[in-house]
Each structure stands twice: as C-alpha cells, then as structure tokens.
Amino acid sequence: MARVILTGSLRDLAQTKDTGPIEIDAADVRELLRKLEDRLPGIAKRVEDGLSIAIDGDIVADPLLEPIGADSEIHFLPSIQGGS
C-alpha cells in the first residue's frame, strides 16, 4: 500500500497524535484523493486549493492520473510560487 505523509495543516484533519503515514491502496492520485476524502473529510479541498503532490520524491505537475506504486510515498507540499 502507498504511504501518505501528512504534515502541517493537513495533520489536524487526521485528528490523531500519530504522525506516522496513512496507508492507502490506490492506483492513481485521483483514487488516492477520493479514498483520503472518505477517511479525512476536507482533505481533497485543501489539496485542490494549492498544494503540490510529490510521489516518491518527485513533484508531479499534473498529478490526478499519475500512477501510484504499491510502495510509493506521497507528500502534499505548499505550491512553489515563481518570482517576478
């Protein structure tokens, strides 16, 4: 199962002091978000509102259909803004 690491403001959705990963069985990011939303209502909206998604250390530009491996590690990160 893929491991989702929640940090910062997303951790409060889990309503637990456990800081370990959440294990989810999902084929792609879209399915992962749907399953996370079932467990942690509100997380999909927070991700859509400006978080980047890193899969196995690589930030994915258009992640919804990005495949997730059985041993993948997923992080939600603040989006990086460009300079002027």
VENSULPE-V484752 format. One record per pair of residues at least 24 apart in sequence whose C-alpha atoms are under 10 Angstrom apart, sorted by the first residue. I is the first residue (numbers start at 1). J is the second residue. If there is no record, write none. Layout:
I/J ; I/J
//
This chain:
1/25 ; 1/26 ; 1/27 ; 1/68 ; 1/69 ; 1/70 ; 1/71 ; 1/72 ; 1/73 ; 2/26 ; 2/27 ; 2/32 ; 2/55 ; 2/56 ; 2/68 ; 2/69 ; 2/70 ; 2/71 ; 2/72 ; 2/73 ; 2/74 ; 3/55 ; 3/56 ; 3/69 ; 3/70 ; 3/71 ; 3/72 ; 3/73 ; 3/74 ; 3/75 ; 4/32 ; 4/36 ; 4/55 ; 4/72 ; 4/73 ; 4/74 ; 4/75 ; 4/76 ; 5/73 ; 5/74 ; 5/75 ; 5/76 ; 6/74 ; 6/75 ; 6/76 ; 6/77 ; 7/75 ; 7/76 ; 7/77 ; 8/76 ; 8/77 ; 9/43 ; 9/46 ; 10/40 ; 10/42 ; 10/43 ; 10/46 ; 10/47 ; 10/76 ; 11/40 ; 11/43 ; 12/40 ; 13/39 ; 13/40 ; 13/41 ; 13/42 ; 13/43 ; 14/39 ; 14/40 ; 14/41 ; 14/43 ; 15/40 ; 21/73 ; 21/74 ; 21/75 ; 22/73 ; 22/74 ; 23/70 ; 23/71 ; 23/72 ; 23/73 ; 24/70 ; 25/68 ; 25/69 ; 25/70 ; 25/71 ; 26/67 ; 26/68 ; 26/69 ; 26/70 ; 27/65 ; 27/66 ; 27/67 ; 27/68 ; 27/69 ; 27/70 ; 28/63 ; 28/64 ; 28/65 ; 28/66 ; 28/67 ; 28/68 ; 28/69 ; 29/53 ; 29/55 ; 29/62 ; 29/63 ; 29/64 ; 29/65 ; 29/66 ; 29/67 ; 29/68 ; 29/74 ; 30/63 ; 30/64 ; 30/65 ; 30/66 ; 30/67 ; 30/68 ; 31/64 ; 31/65 ; 31/67 ; 31/68 ; 32/64 ; 32/67 ; 32/68 ; 32/74 ; 33/64 ; 46/76 ; 47/76 ; 47/77 ; 47/78 ; 47/79 ; 49/78 ; 49/79 ; 50/76 ; 50/77 ; 50/78 ; 50/79 ; 50/80 ; 51/75 ; 51/76 ; 51/77 ; 51/78 ; 51/79 ; 51/80 ; 52/76 ; 52/77 ; 52/78 ; 52/79 ; 52/80 ; 53/77 ; 53/78 ; 53/79
//
